[in-house]
Amino acid sequence: MAVVKASSSDIDLLARLLRAEAEGEGEQGIRTIPQMVYHPHAFEATTKGYFYQRAERPKDA
């Protein structure tokens, strides 16, 4: 799995997406990124093996 370069505005965009997804959870109180990512039925990718592959570091890093 490749490492994706991200600017601070990219990270802000992802944070906004996660917050918007979590807002409808009400009493369950999703408060952290891991709670959101691994919440049942939130993201299908977490049920697939490729989600758990280690990230490859760029060769120039």
Sequence and secondary structure as in RCSB ss.txt:
>XXXX:A:sequence
MAVVKASSSDIDLLARLLRAEAEGEGEQGIRTIPQMVYHPHAFEATTKGYFYQRAERPKDA
>XXXX:A:secstr
 B     HHHHHHHHHHHHHHHHTTGGG   SHHHHHTSTTT GGGGSGGGGS  B  TT 
